[in-house]
């Protein structure tokens, strides 16, 4: 446990990674990494390719087990918990690459996510998802693998409306989508943020991520190099140099 954090500060965090070391096999990716996401806060997790952003989300979700440190959800140590138990505790991971069941229908995908967190797989949860993404309503009985890329991403994001999580982890949800669909996705993310849910977002569209975020954490080689407000960043230098893209443009 972080010796500098009071019990009240720990309890005030929706999600906390405390001095986490994690990686794959003998390869260490995260080194003594600490970050916090407070209730209702949107944190953008940025950094160059290979910085450890996806590994951070996986460590938080439980699909990668830390070699050291703790993961806490609303003050509770969830480090030993399996991913499905973290999901039932209010954590939702929207992974890169959609994360849907392509052989199931849209309706079956939505019901599955509801049942996974203890729901009955129908009714109010389904309505919430369709209210957020009305394009899915006419495709409820279509196999998810037959949807367009944008519709598949809407289906992936719909689980956050079905499950009503307290913390959402989002990994490159705009990857490979047309600009118009990206705008729809970010509109959905703003609507989610307005509900008061805590969000930790990894995103290739850096300018949009900064516009959405209340707080920014920069990673480089598995370590935090900046932890503060977006206003504290030199955004032109960040985007042109650190991330290798021009400000306001998609990388």
N, C-alpha and C positions, 0 to 999 in steps of 0.2 A: 504494500500500500504506500502511496505517495506520502512521505512523512510531513510534507508541507501543506497538505490538504486537510482542512478540518472536516469532521463528520458532517457538518451542515453543508459544506461545499460539495462533498461527495454525494450526499442525498439530493442536492439540487441539480445534479447532472442526469440527463436522460440516458446518455451513453458516455462511458469513459473507458479509454484504453490507457492503462497505467504502466509505463515502462515495459512495453511489450517487445519481445524478441520473437520473430517468426520467420519461417521460410519453407523450403521444400527439400526434404532429404538432408544432405549436408550443406546445402546452400542457404545462408542467412540473408533474408531480404529486409526485414525490419530490425532496427537496432535501437533498443531503449526508447521506443516510440511512445509518446504520451499525447493524447488529445481529448478534448471534451466537447460534447454537444449538449446544450441545455434545452429544456423543454420549450418547444415553439421556435427553436433557433434553426436556421439553415446554414450549414457549414459547407463551403466549397473546398474540396481536397484536390489541390493542383500540384503539378510537377511534371517533369519530362518523362518520356517513355522509360520504363524500368525503374522508376523512383520508388515503387512499392505501393501505389495507390490501390490497385485491385487486391493485393495481399492484405492491406489494411482492412478493407471491407470484408474480406473472407475471414480474417481473424475475428472481427466483430460479430459476424454471423455464425461462426463456429465451424465453417467448412475447412478452415486451417486452424490447427491447435497451436497456440503459442508455446514456445520453448521456455519462456519466462514472462513474468508480469501478469497482470490481471485485466479482464474485461468485465466492466460493471454496467448493469442496466438498472437505472433508477436506484443506485446505491447497492444493489444486490450483486454479489460476485457470481457471474454466469460462466466463468472460464471453463469449469468442468462440464457444462451442459451441452448436449447435442444440439444441432441446428433446429430440429423440430421443437425442442423444448424452449429454445430462445424465441422461436416464432410464436409459440403460445404465450410467452411472457410479453409479447408486444413488439417484436423486432421483425422487420420485413426487408429482405434483400431482393432487389430487382437487378439481376446480373447482366453483364454484357452478353450480347448474343440472344436476347429475347427471354430465354428461360421459360418457354412454354412447352406444353406437350403437343407436338405437332400431329400425332395420330388421333388425338381426341378432338371433339367438337369444341367450339367456343363455349357453349353452355357447360360442357363437362369440365373444361379448364376452370371456369369460374366456380362451379360447385365444389370442385376438388379443393380449391384454396379455402373456401368457406369451411368445409368439413375438417380440413387440417388444423384449424384453430378452434374447433369445437362447435361450429354452426351446423345447421340442418341442410345446407346446400341449396337453398332456394329462398324465394321471398325477398325480404328487404335487402339482403346482401347483393342479390342479382340486380335489383332496381338501382342501387347506388352505383354499380359499375356501369350500367347502361345510361344513367343520367350523365355520368362523366364522359362516356364515349358512345354517343348515340349511333355512330357508324357500325357498331358491333351488333345492334339489335336485329338487323335484317340478316345477320350471318350467324346467329346463335347455333344453328344446326349444321354449319359448315365446319369441316375439319380445319384446325388451326394452321396446319401446314399449307393450306390452299389460300390463305389470306395474303394480301400484299405485305411488304416489309413494315409499312407504317401501321397497318391494322394489327400485325403481330405485336408491335411495340405497344400499341394501345391496350391489347389484351394483357401483355405483361404488366403494364402499369395499373390495369384494372384491379389486380389483386390487392393493391393498396387501398382501394375503395371497398373491396369485399371484406378484407380482414380487419379494417380499421386499426392499423398498428399504431403504436405510440412513437416508434422510431423507424424511419425508412432509410435504407441504404441504396443508393442508385449509382450504377456503374455504366457510364457511357450510353445512356438511354437514347441519345440521338444518333448513334453510330450508323452510318450508311443510309440515312434518311434524306429525302428531298427537303429543301428549305421550308416549303409550306407546311410539311408534316412536322418539322422541327418546331415551328412556331406553335402548332397545335399542342405538341408535347410540352413545351414550356408553359403554355397557358394552363395545362392540366397540373403542372408542377406548382405554379403559383396558387392555383385553387387548393391544392393539397396543403401548401405552406400556410394558407389563410385559415385552415382548420385548427392550427396550433400544434400540429405534429412536428416532431424534431426530424431533421433531414441532414444526412451526410451525403454529398453528391460529388461524384467524379465525372467530369464532363469535358469533351473535346472542344466544345464551343465556349471558350474561356470568357469572352465578353458577356455572353448571356448568363453564364454561371455566376460571374461577379455581380451582375445586376440583380440576380435572385438572392444572393447570399447576404447574411448578416455578418458573417465571420469567414475568414480564410485561413487555411493551413497549407503551407507549401512543404512538399517533400523533395528531398534529393538523396539518392542512394540510401533510402530507407530511414532517413532521419529528418526531423522537423527543422526547417530553416526559417520559417516565419509562422507566427501564430497571432493573428490580430484582425483588426477590421479591414474591409476593402479599402477604406479611405487612407489607410496607412501605407498602402502599396504604391510604388512608382509603376503604374500599370503599363505605360509605354515600354519601360525597360523590361518589365516582367514578360510581356508578350513578344517583344521583338528579340530579346536576348535569352532569357531564362527558358521560355517555352519555344522559341524559334518561330513565332508567327507574328503577323502584323495586328496591331490593336483594332478590334472591331471586325476582324475577318475570321472566318472559319479556318482552322488549320488544314 
